[in-house]
Amino acid sequence: MTDDTATPDDRPSPSEAERRATLPPAARRALEEADARRDAQQSEQRPTELGGRKGPEPVRYGDWEKKGIAIDF
């Protein structure tokens, strides 16, 4: 027996603009503010670090030594 009803996985997903159009005005404003903050943060140019650690961030990965010498930062 086959079932002709669409399951959630079979339905086409709406585009982001269509999805946002169905949201209440407060939710749309919140998303627009979040998009603006994200764009501002991404466009912010950070100065390059002189003499800094190359590679992954040592604080995040626990790599506290460089060429056998413990580094402090």
mmCIF file as Biopython writes it, N, C-alpha, C and O atoms, coordinates in Angstrom:
data_model
#
loop_
_atom_site.group_PDB
_atom_site.id
_atom_site.type_symbol
_atom_site.label_atom_id
_atom_site.label_alt_id
_atom_site.label_comp_id
_atom_site.label_asym_id
_atom_site.label_entity_id
_atom_site.label_seq_id
_atom_site.pdbx_PDB_ins_code
_atom_site.Cartn_x
_atom_site.Cartn_y
_atom_site.Cartn_z
_atom_site.occupancy
_atom_site.B_iso_or_equiv
_atom_site.auth_seq_id
_atom_site.auth_asym_id
_atom_site.pdbx_PDB_model_num
ATOM 1   N N  . MET A ? 1  ? 0.843  -1.168 0.000  1.0 0.0 1  A 1 
ATOM 2   C CA . MET A ? 1  ? 0.000  0.000  0.000  1.0 0.0 1  A 1 
ATOM 3   C C  . MET A ? 1  ? 0.890  1.232  0.000  1.0 0.0 1  A 1 
ATOM 4   O O  . MET A ? 1  ? 1.873  1.291  0.739  1.0 0.0 1  A 1 
ATOM 5   N N  . THR A ? 2  ? 0.559  2.194  -0.806 1.0 0.0 2  A 1 
ATOM 6   C CA . THR A ? 2  ? 1.346  3.420  -0.874 1.0 0.0 2  A 1 
ATOM 7   C C  . THR A ? 2  ? 0.569  4.562  -0.254 1.0 0.0 2  A 1 
ATOM 8   O O  . THR A ? 2  ? -0.662 4.588  -0.262 1.0 0.0 2  A 1 
ATOM 9   N N  . ASP A ? 3  ? 1.306  5.483  0.272  1.0 0.0 3  A 1 
ATOM 10  C CA . ASP A ? 3  ? 0.713  6.658  0.895  1.0 0.0 3  A 1 
ATOM 11  C C  . ASP A ? 3  ? 1.091  7.869  0.053  1.0 0.0 3  A 1 
ATOM 12  O O  . ASP A ? 3  ? 2.276  8.170  -0.095 1.0 0.0 3  A 1 
ATOM 13  N N  . ASP A ? 4  ? 0.106  8.567  -0.501 1.0 0.0 4  A 1 
ATOM 14  C CA . ASP A ? 4  ? 0.379  9.693  -1.387 1.0 0.0 4  A 1 
ATOM 15  C C  . ASP A ? 4  ? 0.522  11.019 -0.648 1.0 0.0 4  A 1 
ATOM 16  O O  . ASP A ? 4  ? 0.785  12.044 -1.278 1.0 0.0 4  A 1 
ATOM 17  N N  . THR A ? 5  ? 0.357  11.023 0.658  1.0 0.0 5  A 1 
ATOM 18  C CA . THR A ? 5  ? 0.503  12.281 1.388  1.0 0.0 5  A 1 
ATOM 19  C C  . THR A ? 5  ? 1.980  12.600 1.543  1.0 0.0 5  A 1 
ATOM 20  O O  . THR A ? 5  ? 2.815  11.705 1.674  1.0 0.0 5  A 1 
ATOM 21  N N  . ALA A ? 6  ? 2.284  13.876 1.524  1.0 0.0 6  A 1 
ATOM 22  C CA . ALA A ? 6  ? 3.679  14.306 1.627  1.0 0.0 6  A 1 
ATOM 23  C C  . ALA A ? 6  ? 4.123  14.274 3.083  1.0 0.0 6  A 1 
ATOM 24  O O  . ALA A ? 6  ? 3.414  14.743 3.973  1.0 0.0 6  A 1 
ATOM 25  N N  . THR A ? 7  ? 5.277  13.728 3.305  1.0 0.0 7  A 1 
ATOM 26  C CA . THR A ? 7  ? 5.869  13.748 4.636  1.0 0.0 7  A 1 
ATOM 27  C C  . THR A ? 7  ? 6.697  15.022 4.749  1.0 0.0 7  A 1 
ATOM 28  O O  . THR A ? 7  ? 6.971  15.660 3.733  1.0 0.0 7  A 1 
ATOM 29  N N  . PRO A ? 8  ? 7.101  15.406 5.948  1.0 0.0 8  A 1 
ATOM 30  C CA . PRO A ? 8  ? 7.891  16.633 6.091  1.0 0.0 8  A 1 
ATOM 31  C C  . PRO A ? 8  ? 9.161  16.633 5.239  1.0 0.0 8  A 1 
ATOM 32  O O  . PRO A ? 8  ? 9.590  17.692 4.781  1.0 0.0 8  A 1 
ATOM 33  N N  . ASP A ? 9  ? 9.763  15.473 5.020  1.0 0.0 9  A 1 
ATOM 34  C CA . ASP A ? 9  ? 10.984 15.414 4.227  1.0 0.0 9  A 1 
ATOM 35  C C  . ASP A ? 9  ? 10.708 15.568 2.738  1.0 0.0 9  A 1 
ATOM 36  O O  . ASP A ? 9  ? 11.602 15.955 1.985  1.0 0.0 9  A 1 
ATOM 37  N N  . ASP A ? 10 ? 9.484  15.272 2.298  1.0 0.0 10 A 1 
ATOM 38  C CA . ASP A ? 10 ? 9.149  15.339 0.881  1.0 0.0 10 A 1 
ATOM 39  C C  . ASP A ? 10 ? 8.755  16.741 0.430  1.0 0.0 10 A 1 
ATOM 40  O O  . ASP A ? 10 ? 8.859  17.060 -0.754 1.0 0.0 10 A 1 
ATOM 41  N N  . ARG A ? 11 ? 8.309  17.570 1.346  1.0 0.0 11 A 1 
ATOM 42  C CA . ARG A ? 11 ? 7.862  18.908 0.977  1.0 0.0 11 A 1 
ATOM 43  C C  . ARG A ? 11 ? 9.055  19.783 0.630  1.0 0.0 11 A 1 
ATOM 44  O O  . ARG A ? 11 ? 10.100 19.698 1.275  1.0 0.0 11 A 1 
ATOM 45  N N  . PRO A ? 12 ? 8.903  20.620 -0.386 1.0 0.0 12 A 1 
ATOM 46  C CA . PRO A ? 12 ? 10.012 21.533 -0.695 1.0 0.0 12 A 1 
ATOM 47  C C  . PRO A ? 12 ? 10.169 22.553 0.428  1.0 0.0 12 A 1 
ATOM 48  O O  . PRO A ? 12 ? 9.180  23.057 0.961  1.0 0.0 12 A 1 
ATOM 49  N N  . SER A ? 13 ? 11.384 22.846 0.776  1.0 0.0 13 A 1 
ATOM 50  C CA . SER A ? 13 ? 11.613 23.804 1.851  1.0 0.0 13 A 1 
ATOM 51  C C  . SER A ? 13 ? 11.460 25.221 1.294  1.0 0.0 13 A 1 
ATOM 52  O O  . SER A ? 13 ? 11.934 25.509 0.195  1.0 0.0 13 A 1 
ATOM 53  N N  . PRO A ? 14 ? 10.808 26.095 2.039  1.0 0.0 14 A 1 
ATOM 54  C CA . PRO A ? 14 ? 10.625 27.468 1.555  1.0 0.0 14 A 1 
ATOM 55  C C  . PRO A ? 14 ? 11.954 28.218 1.585  1.0 0.0 14 A 1 
ATOM 56  O O  . PRO A ? 14 ? 12.845 27.902 2.374  1.0 0.0 14 A 1 
ATOM 57  N N  . SER A ? 15 ? 12.068 29.197 0.729  1.0 0.0 15 A 1 
ATOM 58  C CA . SER A ? 15 ? 13.293 29.987 0.721  1.0 0.0 15 A 1 
ATOM 59  C C  . SER A ? 15 ? 13.349 30.829 1.991  1.0 0.0 15 A 1 
ATOM 60  O O  . SER A ? 15 ? 12.349 30.978 2.693  1.0 0.0 15 A 1 
ATOM 61  N N  . GLU A ? 16 ? 14.504 31.365 2.270  1.0 0.0 16 A 1 
ATOM 62  C CA . GLU A ? 16 ? 14.683 32.163 3.485  1.0 0.0 16 A 1 
ATOM 63  C C  . GLU A ? 16 ? 13.759 33.380 3.473  1.0 0.0 16 A 1 
ATOM 64  O O  . GLU A ? 16 ? 13.190 33.728 4.508  1.0 0.0 16 A 1 
ATOM 65  N N  . ALA A ? 17 ? 13.601 34.028 2.326  1.0 0.0 17 A 1 
ATOM 66  C CA . ALA A ? 17 ? 12.734 35.209 2.243  1.0 0.0 17 A 1 
ATOM 67  C C  . ALA A ? 17 ? 11.276 34.835 2.512  1.0 0.0 17 A 1 
ATOM 68  O O  . ALA A ? 17 ? 10.564 35.564 3.204  1.0 0.0 17 A 1 
ATOM 69  N N  . GLU A ? 18 ? 10.834 33.708 1.969  1.0 0.0 18 A 1 
ATOM 70  C CA . GLU A ? 18 ? 9.457  33.269 2.207  1.0 0.0 18 A 1 
ATOM 71  C C  . GLU A ? 18 ? 9.242  32.917 3.673  1.0 0.0 18 A 1 
ATOM 72  O O  . GLU A ? 18 ? 8.194  33.214 4.246  1.0 0.0 18 A 1 
ATOM 73  N N  . ARG A ? 19 ? 10.240 32.285 4.271  1.0 0.0 19 A 1 
ATOM 74  C CA . ARG A ? 19 ? 10.129 31.898 5.678  1.0 0.0 19 A 1 
ATOM 75  C C  . ARG A ? 19 ? 10.063 33.135 6.563  1.0 0.0 19 A 1 
ATOM 76  O O  . ARG A ? 19 ? 9.268  33.192 7.501  1.0 0.0 19 A 1 
ATOM 77  N N  . ARG A ? 20 ? 10.902 34.129 6.262  1.0 0.0 20 A 1 
ATOM 78  C CA . ARG A ? 20 ? 10.899 35.351 7.065  1.0 0.0 20 A 1 
ATOM 79  C C  . ARG A ? 20 ? 9.613  36.149 6.880  1.0 0.0 20 A 1 
ATOM 80  O O  . ARG A ? 20 ? 9.179  36.840 7.801  1.0 0.0 20 A 1 
ATOM 81  N N  . ALA A ? 21 ? 8.997  36.062 5.699  1.0 0.0 21 A 1 
ATOM 82  C CA . ALA A ? 21 ? 7.762  36.804 5.441  1.0 0.0 21 A 1 
ATOM 83  C C  . ALA A ? 21 ? 6.615  36.290 6.308  1.0 0.0 21 A 1 
ATOM 84  O O  . ALA A ? 21 ? 5.677  37.034 6.594  1.0 0.0 21 A 1 
ATOM 85  N N  . THR A ? 22 ? 6.680  35.043 6.722  1.0 0.0 22 A 1 
ATOM 86  C CA . THR A ? 22 ? 5.602  34.471 7.536  1.0 0.0 22 A 1 
ATOM 87  C C  . THR A ? 22 ? 5.780  34.753 9.027  1.0 0.0 22 A 1 
ATOM 88  O O  . THR A ? 22 ? 4.885  34.460 9.820  1.0 0.0 22 A 1 
ATOM 89  N N  . LEU A ? 23 ? 6.921  35.318 9.418  1.0 0.0 23 A 1 
ATOM 90  C CA . LEU A ? 23 ? 7.188  35.587 10.831 1.0 0.0 23 A 1 
ATOM 91  C C  . LEU A ? 23 ? 6.473  36.853 11.294 1.0 0.0 23 A 1 
ATOM 92  O O  . LEU A ? 23 ? 6.162  37.721 10.479 1.0 0.0 23 A 1 
ATOM 93  N N  . PRO A ? 24 ? 6.213  36.963 12.588 1.0 0.0 24 A 1 
ATOM 94  C CA . PRO A ? 24 ? 5.629  38.195 13.126 1.0 0.0 24 A 1 
ATOM 95  C C  . PRO A ? 24 ? 6.620  39.361 12.986 1.0 0.0 24 A 1 
ATOM 96  O O  . PRO A ? 24 ? 7.825  39.134 12.874 1.0 0.0 24 A 1 
ATOM 97  N N  . PRO A ? 25 ? 6.122  40.600 12.992 1.0 0.0 25 A 1 
ATOM 98  C CA . PRO A ? 25 ? 7.003  41.764 12.811 1.0 0.0 25 A 1 
ATOM 99  C C  . PRO A ? 25 ? 8.149  41.834 13.824 1.0 0.0 25 A 1 
ATOM 100 O O  . PRO A ? 25 ? 9.264  42.207 13.457 1.0 0.0 25 A 1 
ATOM 101 N N  . ALA A ? 26 ? 7.902  41.488 15.072 1.0 0.0 26 A 1 
ATOM 102 C CA . ALA A ? 26 ? 8.962  41.546 16.088 1.0 0.0 26 A 1 
ATOM 103 C C  . ALA A ? 26 ? 10.080 40.562 15.759 1.0 0.0 26 A 1 
ATOM 104 O O  . ALA A ? 26 ? 11.255 40.884 15.937 1.0 0.0 26 A 1 
ATOM 105 N N  . ALA A ? 27 ? 9.736  39.385 15.288 1.0 0.0 27 A 1 
ATOM 106 C CA . ALA A ? 27 ? 10.749 38.388 14.934 1.0 0.0 27 A 1 
ATOM 107 C C  . ALA A ? 27 ? 11.537 38.847 13.713 1.0 0.0 27 A 1 
ATOM 108 O O  . ALA A ? 27 ? 12.748 38.637 13.640 1.0 0.0 27 A 1 
ATOM 109 N N  . ARG A ? 28 ? 10.854 39.473 12.752 1.0 0.0 28 A 1 
ATOM 110 C CA . ARG A ? 28 ? 11.558 39.985 11.566 1.0 0.0 28 A 1 
ATOM 111 C C  . ARG A ? 28 ? 12.541 41.077 11.954 1.0 0.0 28 A 1 
ATOM 112 O O  . ARG A ? 28 ? 13.664 41.110 11.451 1.0 0.0 28 A 1 
ATOM 113 N N  . ARG A ? 29 ? 12.121 41.984 12.858 1.0 0.0 29 A 1 
ATOM 114 C CA . ARG A ? 29 ? 13.031 43.046 13.318 1.0 0.0 29 A 1 
ATOM 115 C C  . ARG A ? 29 ? 14.238 42.449 14.024 1.0 0.0 29 A 1 
ATOM 116 O O  . ARG A ? 29 ? 15.363 42.906 13.820 1.0 0.0 29 A 1 
ATOM 117 N N  . ALA A ? 30 ? 14.018 41.437 14.850 1.0 0.0 30 A 1 
ATOM 118 C CA . ALA A ? 30 ? 15.124 40.798 15.571 1.0 0.0 30 A 1 
ATOM 119 C C  . ALA A ? 30 ? 16.102 40.155 14.591 1.0 0.0 30 A 1 
ATOM 120 O O  . ALA A ? 30 ? 17.315 40.262 14.769 1.0 0.0 30 A 1 
ATOM 121 N N  . LEU A ? 31 ? 15.586 39.493 13.564 1.0 0.0 31 A 1 
ATOM 122 C CA . LEU A ? 31 ? 16.467 38.883 12.566 1.0 0.0 31 A 1 
ATOM 123 C C  . LEU A ? 31 ? 17.234 39.937 11.777 1.0 0.0 31 A 1 
ATOM 124 O O  . LEU A ? 31 ? 18.411 39.745 11.471 1.0 0.0 31 A 1 
ATOM 125 N N  . GLU A ? 32 ? 16.577 41.054 11.444 1.0 0.0 32 A 1 
ATOM 126 C CA . GLU A ? 32 ? 17.262 42.130 10.725 1.0 0.0 32 A 1 
ATOM 127 C C  . GLU A ? 32 ? 18.369 42.737 11.581 1.0 0.0 32 A 1 
ATOM 128 O O  . GLU A ? 32 ? 19.449 43.038 11.071 1.0 0.0 32 A 1 
ATOM 129 N N  . GLU A ? 33 ? 18.111 42.919 12.882 1.0 0.0 33 A 1 
ATOM 130 C CA . GLU A ? 33 ? 19.135 43.436 13.785 1.0 0.0 33 A 1 
ATOM 131 C C  . GLU A ? 33 ? 20.296 42.460 13.902 1.0 0.0 33 A 1 
ATOM 132 O O  . GLU A ? 33 ? 21.455 42.877 13.919 1.0 0.0 33 A 1 
ATOM 133 N N  . ALA A ? 34 ? 20.003 41.177 13.983 1.0 0.0 34 A 1 
ATOM 134 C CA . ALA A ? 34 ? 21.064 40.166 14.067 1.0 0.0 34 A 1 
ATOM 135 C C  . ALA A ? 34 ? 21.887 40.151 12.785 1.0 0.0 34 A 1 
ATOM 136 O O  . ALA A ? 34 ? 23.110 40.029 12.837 1.0 0.0 34 A 1 
ATOM 137 N N  . ASP A ? 35 ? 21.226 40.274 11.635 1.0 0.0 35 A 1 
ATOM 138 C CA . ASP A ? 35 ? 21.953 40.329 10.362 1.0 0.0 35 A 1 
ATOM 139 C C  . ASP A ? 35 ? 22.862 41.551 10.311 1.0 0.0 35 A 1 
ATOM 140 O O  . ASP A ? 35 ? 23.998 41.462 9.845  1.0 0.0 35 A 1 
ATOM 141 N N  . ALA A ? 36 ? 22.366 42.698 10.789 1.0 0.0 36 A 1 
ATOM 142 C CA . ALA A ? 36 ? 23.169 43.920 10.790 1.0 0.0 36 A 1 
ATOM 143 C C  . ALA A ? 36 ? 24.382 43.772 11.705 1.0 0.0 36 A 1 
ATOM 144 O O  . ALA A ? 36 ? 25.484 44.184 11.343 1.0 0.0 36 A 1 
ATOM 145 N N  . ARG A ? 37 ? 24.184 43.181 12.901 1.0 0.0 37 A 1 
ATOM 146 C CA . ARG A ? 37 ? 25.318 42.963 13.815 1.0 0.0 37 A 1 
ATOM 147 C C  . ARG A ? 37 ? 26.337 42.014 13.201 1.0 0.0 37 A 1 
ATOM 148 O O  . ARG A ? 37 ? 27.542 42.245 13.302 1.0 0.0 37 A 1 
ATOM 149 N N  . ARG A ? 38 ? 25.858 40.948 12.565 1.0 0.0 38 A 1 
ATOM 150 C CA . ARG A ? 38 ? 26.753 39.976 11.941 1.0 0.0 38 A 1 
ATOM 151 C C  . ARG A ? 38 ? 27.558 40.626 10.812 1.0 0.0 38 A 1 
ATOM 152 O O  . ARG A ? 38 ? 28.761 40.394 10.692 1.0 0.0 38 A 1 
ATOM 153 N N  . ASP A ? 39 ? 26.891 41.442 9.983  1.0 0.0 39 A 1 
ATOM 154 C CA . ASP A ? 39 ? 27.586 42.124 8.892  1.0 0.0 39 A 1 
ATOM 155 C C  . ASP A ? 39 ? 28.622 43.105 9.423  1.0 0.0 39 A 1 
ATOM 156 O O  . ASP A ? 39 ? 29.719 43.203 8.874  1.0 0.0 39 A 1 
ATOM 157 N N  . ALA A ? 40 ? 28.283 43.839 10.494 1.0 0.0 40 A 1 
ATOM 158 C CA . ALA A ? 40 ? 29.222 44.798 11.077 1.0 0.0 40 A 1 
ATOM 159 C C  . ALA A ? 40 ? 30.436 44.086 11.661 1.0 0.0 40 A 1 
ATOM 160 O O  . ALA A ? 40 ? 31.559 44.572 11.534 1.0 0.0 40 A 1 
ATOM 161 N N  . GLN A ? 41 ? 30.222 42.956 12.290 1.0 0.0 41 A 1 
ATOM 162 C CA . GLN A ? 41 ? 31.327 42.214 12.887 1.0 0.0 41 A 1 
ATOM 163 C C  . GLN A ? 41 ? 32.230 41.629 11.811 1.0 0.0 41 A 1 
ATOM 164 O O  . GLN A ? 41 ? 33.452 41.633 11.963 1.0 0.0 41 A 1 
ATOM 165 N N  . GLN A ? 42 ? 31.654 41.131 10.736 1.0 0.0 42 A 1 
ATOM 166 C CA . GLN A ? 42 ? 32.451 40.544 9.668  1.0 0.0 42 A 1 
ATOM 167 C C  . GLN A ? 42 ? 33.232 41.604 8.911  1.0 0.0 42 A 1 
ATOM 168 O O  . GLN A ? 42 ? 34.335 41.338 8.435  1.0 0.0 42 A 1 
ATOM 169 N N  . SER A ? 43 ? 32.666 42.815 8.793  1.0 0.0 43 A 1 
ATOM 170 C CA . SER A ? 43 ? 33.349 43.855 8.039  1.0 0.0 43 A 1 
ATOM 171 C C  . SER A ? 43 ? 34.429 44.546 8.870  1.0 0.0 43 A 1 
ATOM 172 O O  . SER A ? 43 ? 35.258 45.277 8.329  1.0 0.0 43 A 1 
ATOM 173 N N  . GLU A ? 44 ? 34.418 44.315 10.178 1.0 0.0 44 A 1 
ATOM 174 C CA . GLU A ? 44 ? 35.412 44.930 11.051 1.0 0.0 44 A 1 
ATOM 175 C C  . GLU A ? 44 ? 36.798 44.374 10.726 1.0 0.0 44 A 1 
ATOM 176 O O  . GLU A ? 44 ? 37.020 43.164 10.774 1.0 0.0 44 A 1 
ATOM 177 N N  . GLN A ? 45 ? 37.725 45.272 10.395 1.0 0.0 45 A 1 
ATOM 178 C CA . GLN A ? 45 ? 39.082 44.845 10.076 1.0 0.0 45 A 1 
ATOM 179 C C  . GLN A ? 45 ? 39.905 44.822 11.362 1.0 0.0 45 A 1 
ATOM 180 O O  . GLN A ? 45 ? 40.020 45.833 12.054 1.0 0.0 45 A 1 
ATOM 181 N N  . ARG A ? 46 ? 40.461 43.690 11.665 1.0 0.0 46 A 1 
ATOM 182 C CA . ARG A ? 46 ? 41.292 43.571 12.852 1.0 0.0 46 A 1 
ATOM 183 C C  . ARG A ? 46 ? 42.748 43.732 12.435 1.0 0.0 46 A 1 
ATOM 184 O O  . ARG A ? 46 ? 43.152 43.214 11.394 1.0 0.0 46 A 1 
ATOM 185 N N  . PRO A ? 47 ? 43.538 44.440 13.229 1.0 0.0 47 A 1 
ATOM 186 C CA . PRO A ? 47 ? 44.954 44.582 12.892 1.0 0.0 47 A 1 
ATOM 187 C C  . PRO A ? 47 ? 45.673 43.243 13.045 1.0 0.0 47 A 1 
ATOM 188 O O  . PRO A ? 47 ? 45.305 42.419 13.881 1.0 0.0 47 A 1 
ATOM 189 N N  . THR A ? 48 ? 46.694 43.041 12.231 1.0 0.0 48 A 1 
ATOM 190 C CA . THR A ? 48 ? 47.450 41.795 12.335 1.0 0.0 48 A 1 
ATOM 191 C C  . THR A ? 48 ? 48.323 41.839 13.586 1.0 0.0 48 A 1 
ATOM 192 O O  . THR A ? 48 ? 48.823 42.896 13.970 1.0 0.0 48 A 1 
ATOM 193 N N  . GLU A ? 49 ? 48.494 40.705 14.202 1.0 0.0 49 A 1 
ATOM 194 C CA . GLU A ? 49 ? 49.289 40.608 15.415 1.0 0.0 49 A 1 
ATOM 195 C C  . GLU A ? 49 ? 50.751 40.441 15.031 1.0 0.0 49 A 1 
ATOM 196 O O  . GLU A ? 49 ? 51.099 39.543 14.265 1.0 0.0 49 A 1 
ATOM 197 N N  . LEU A ? 50 ? 51.603 41.303 15.560 1.0 0.0 50 A 1 
ATOM 198 C CA . LEU A ? 50 ? 53.027 41.233 15.271 1.0 0.0 50 A 1 
ATOM 199 C C  . LEU A ? 50 ? 53.700 40.321 16.286 1.0 0.0 50 A 1 
ATOM 200 O O  . LEU A ? 50 ? 53.541 40.507 17.492 1.0 0.0 50 A 1 
ATOM 201 N N  . GLY A ? 51 ? 54.443 39.346 15.809 1.0 0.0 51 A 1 
ATOM 202 C CA . GLY A ? 51 ? 55.139 38.421 16.692 1.0 0.0 51 A 1 
ATOM 203 C C  . GLY A ? 51 ? 54.218 37.441 17.383 1.0 0.0 51 A 1 
ATOM 204 O O  . GLY A ? 51 ? 54.603 36.818 18.373 1.0 0.0 51 A 1 
ATOM 205 N N  . GLY A ? 52 ? 53.025 37.298 16.883 1.0 0.0 52 A 1 
ATOM 206 C CA . GLY A ? 52 ? 52.055 36.408 17.508 1.0 0.0 52 A 1 
ATOM 207 C C  . GLY A ? 52 ? 52.277 34.957 17.138 1.0 0.0 52 A 1 
ATOM 208 O O  . GLY A ? 52 ? 53.089 34.629 16.273 1.0 0.0 52 A 1 
ATOM 209 N N  . ARG A ? 53 ? 51.556 34.121 17.796 1.0 0.0 53 A 1 
ATOM 210 C CA . ARG A ? 53 ? 51.625 32.682 17.574 1.0 0.0 53 A 1 
ATOM 211 C C  . ARG A ? 53 ? 51.064 32.333 16.203 1.0 0.0 53 A 1 
ATOM 212 O O  . ARG A ? 53 ? 49.985 32.801 15.838 1.0 0.0 53 A 1 
ATOM 213 N N  . LYS A ? 54 ? 51.772 31.533 15.456 1.0 0.0 54 A 1 
ATOM 214 C CA . LYS A ? 54 ? 51.294 31.052 14.164 1.0 0.0 54 A 1 
ATOM 215 C C  . LYS A ? 54 ? 50.463 29.797 14.386 1.0 0.0 54 A 1 
ATOM 216 O O  . LYS A ? 54 ? 50.722 29.042 15.323 1.0 0.0 54 A 1 
ATOM 217 N N  . GLY A ? 55 ? 49.494 29.573 13.558 1.0 0.0 55 A 1 
ATOM 218 C CA . GLY A ? 55 ? 48.683 28.368 13.663 1.0 0.0 55 A 1 
ATOM 219 C C  . GLY A ? 55 ? 47.476 28.564 14.551 1.0 0.0 55 A 1 
ATOM 220 O O  . GLY A ? 55 ? 47.033 29.692 14.773 1.0 0.0 55 A 1 
ATOM 221 N N  . PRO A ? 56 ? 46.936 27.453 15.066 1.0 0.0 56 A 1 
ATOM 222 C CA . PRO A ? 56 ? 45.715 27.533 15.868 1.0 0.0 56 A 1 
ATOM 223 C C  . PRO A ? 56 ? 45.923 28.317 17.158 1.0 0.0 56 A 1 
ATOM 224 O O  . PRO A ? 56 ? 47.036 28.405 17.677 1.0 0.0 56 A 1 
ATOM 225 N N  . GLU A ? 57 ? 44.854 28.871 17.652 1.0 0.0 57 A 1 
ATOM 226 C CA . GLU A ? 57 ? 44.894 29.646 18.890 1.0 0.0 57 A 1 
ATOM 227 C C  . GLU A ? 57 ? 45.339 28.753 20.049 1.0 0.0 57 A 1 
ATOM 228 O O  . GLU A ? 57 ? 44.673 27.757 20.332 1.0 0.0 57 A 1 
ATOM 229 N N  . PRO A ? 58 ? 46.462 29.082 20.739 1.0 0.0 58 A 1 
ATOM 230 C CA . PRO A ? 58 ? 46.957 28.206 21.806 1.0 0.0 58 A 1 
ATOM 231 C C  . PRO A ? 58 ? 46.018 28.115 23.004 1.0 0.0 58 A 1 
ATOM 232 O O  . PRO A ? 58 ? 45.982 27.083 23.675 1.0 0.0 58 A 1 
ATOM 233 N N  . VAL A ? 59 ? 45.263 29.164 23.286 1.0 0.0 59 A 1 
ATOM 234 C CA . VAL A ? 59 ? 44.342 29.127 24.420 1.0 0.0 59 A 1 
ATOM 235 C C  . VAL A ? 59 ? 43.270 28.080 24.172 1.0 0.0 59 A 1 
ATOM 236 O O  . VAL A ? 59 ? 42.865 27.355 25.081 1.0 0.0 59 A 1 
ATOM 237 N N  . ARG A ? 60 ? 42.823 28.014 22.941 1.0 0.0 60 A 1 
ATOM 238 C CA . ARG A ? 60 ? 41.748 27.087 22.613 1.0 0.0 60 A 1 
ATOM 239 C C  . ARG A ? 60 ? 42.241 25.643 22.572 1.0 0.0 60 A 1 
ATOM 240 O O  . ARG A ? 60 ? 41.525 24.732 22.987 1.0 0.0 60 A 1 
ATOM 241 N N  . TYR A ? 61 ? 43.436 25.433 22.083 1.0 0.0 61 A 1 
ATOM 242 C CA . TYR A ? 61 ? 43.920 24.072 21.884 1.0 0.0 61 A 1 
ATOM 243 C C  . TYR A ? 61 ? 44.917 23.611 22.946 1.0 0.0 61 A 1 
ATOM 244 O O  . TYR A ? 61 ? 45.390 22.477 22.878 1.0 0.0 61 A 1 
ATOM 245 N N  . GLY A ? 62 ? 45.248 24.451 23.921 1.0 0.0 62 A 1 
ATOM 246 C CA . GLY A ? 62 ? 46.112 24.044 25.022 1.0 0.0 62 A 1 
ATOM 247 C C  . GLY A ? 62 ? 47.567 23.854 24.634 1.0 0.0 62 A 1 
ATOM 248 O O  . GLY A ? 62 ? 48.284 23.099 25.291 1.0 0.0 62 A 1 
ATOM 249 N N  . ASP A ? 63 ? 48.019 24.522 23.584 1.0 0.0 63 A 1 
ATOM 250 C CA . ASP A ? 63 ? 49.401 24.402 23.130 1.0 0.0 63 A 1 
ATOM 251 C C  . ASP A ? 63 ? 50.194 25.554 23.753 1.0 0.0 63 A 1 
ATOM 252 O O  . ASP A ? 63 ? 50.216 26.659 23.211 1.0 0.0 63 A 1 
ATOM 253 N N  . TRP A ? 64 ? 50.837 25.298 24.876 1.0 0.0 64 A 1 
ATOM 254 C CA . TRP A ? 64 ? 51.469 26.363 25.627 1.0 0.0 64 A 1 
ATOM 255 C C  . TRP A ? 64 ? 52.969 26.471 25.387 1.0 0.0 64 A 1 
ATOM 256 O O  . TRP A ? 64 ? 53.629 27.274 26.046 1.0 0.0 64 A 1 
ATOM 257 N N  . GLU A ? 65 ? 53.519 25.703 24.484 1.0 0.0 65 A 1 
ATOM 258 C CA . GLU A ? 65 ? 54.952 25.829 24.253 1.0 0.0 65 A 1 
ATOM 259 C C  . GLU A ? 65 ? 55.241 25.995 22.776 1.0 0.0 65 A 1 
ATOM 260 O O  . GLU A ? 65 ? 54.480 25.557 21.913 1.0 0.0 65 A 1 
ATOM 261 N N  . LYS A ? 66 ? 56.368 26.642 22.511 1.0 0.0 66 A 1 
ATOM 262 C CA . LYS A ? 66 ? 56.797 26.913 21.147 1.0 0.0 66 A 1 
ATOM 263 C C  . LYS A ? 66 ? 58.271 26.539 21.063 1.0 0.0 66 A 1 
ATOM 264 O O  . LYS A ? 66 ? 59.107 27.122 21.753 1.0 0.0 66 A 1 
ATOM 265 N N  . LYS A ? 67 ? 58.582 25.570 20.222 1.0 0.0 67 A 1 
ATOM 266 C CA . LYS A ? 67 ? 59.954 25.063 20.066 1.0 0.0 67 A 1 
ATOM 267 C C  . LYS A ? 67 ? 60.537 24.615 21.405 1.0 0.0 67 A 1 
ATOM 268 O O  . LYS A ? 67 ? 61.711 24.857 21.685 1.0 0.0 67 A 1 
ATOM 269 N N  . GLY A ? 68 ? 59.725 23.969 22.224 1.0 0.0 68 A 1 
ATOM 270 C CA . GLY A ? 68 ? 60.191 23.430 23.490 1.0 0.0 68 A 1 
ATOM 271 C C  . GLY A ? 68 ? 60.239 24.432 24.623 1.0 0.0 68 A 1 
ATOM 272 O O  . GLY A ? 68 ? 60.584 24.066 25.747 1.0 0.0 68 A 1 
ATOM 273 N N  . ILE A ? 69 ? 59.902 25.691 24.362 1.0 0.0 69 A 1 
ATOM 274 C CA . ILE A ? 69 ? 59.932 26.723 25.392 1.0 0.0 69 A 1 
ATOM 275 C C  . ILE A ? 69 ? 58.491 27.122 25.709 1.0 0.0 69 A 1 
ATOM 276 O O  . ILE A ? 69 ? 57.698 27.405 24.811 1.0 0.0 69 A 1 
ATOM 277 N N  . ALA A ? 70 ? 58.171 27.140 27.005 1.0 0.0 70 A 1 
ATOM 278 C CA . ALA A ? 70 ? 56.823 27.542 27.404 1.0 0.0 70 A 1 
ATOM 279 C C  . ALA A ? 70 ? 56.621 29.013 27.066 1.0 0.0 70 A 1 
ATOM 280 O O  . ALA A ? 70 ? 57.481 29.850 27.340 1.0 0.0 70 A 1 
ATOM 281 N N  . ILE A ? 71 ? 55.472 29.315 26.467 1.0 0.0 71 A 1 
ATOM 282 C CA . ILE A ? 71 ? 55.193 30.700 26.096 1.0 0.0 71 A 1 
ATOM 283 C C  . ILE A ? 71 ? 54.147 31.273 27.031 1.0 0.0 71 A 1 
ATOM 284 O O  . ILE A ? 71 ? 53.271 30.560 27.522 1.0 0.0 71 A 1 
ATOM 285 N N  . ASP A ? 72 ? 54.247 32.540 27.266 1.0 0.0 72 A 1 
ATOM 286 C CA . ASP A ? 72 ? 53.295 33.248 28.098 1.0 0.0 72 A 1 
ATOM 287 C C  . ASP A ? 72 ? 52.751 34.398 27.268 1.0 0.0 72 A 1 
ATOM 288 O O  . ASP A ? 72 ? 53.509 35.117 26.616 1.0 0.0 72 A 1 
ATOM 289 N N  . PHE A ? 73 ? 51.463 34.567 27.295 1.0 0.0 73 A 1 
ATOM 290 C CA . PHE A ? 73 ? 50.880 35.639 26.480 1.0 0.0 73 A 1 
ATOM 291 C C  . PHE A ? 73 ? 49.790 36.341 27.219 1.0 0.0 73 A 1 
ATOM 292 O O  . PHE A ? 73 ? 49.185 37.272 26.688 1.0 0.0 73 A 1 
#
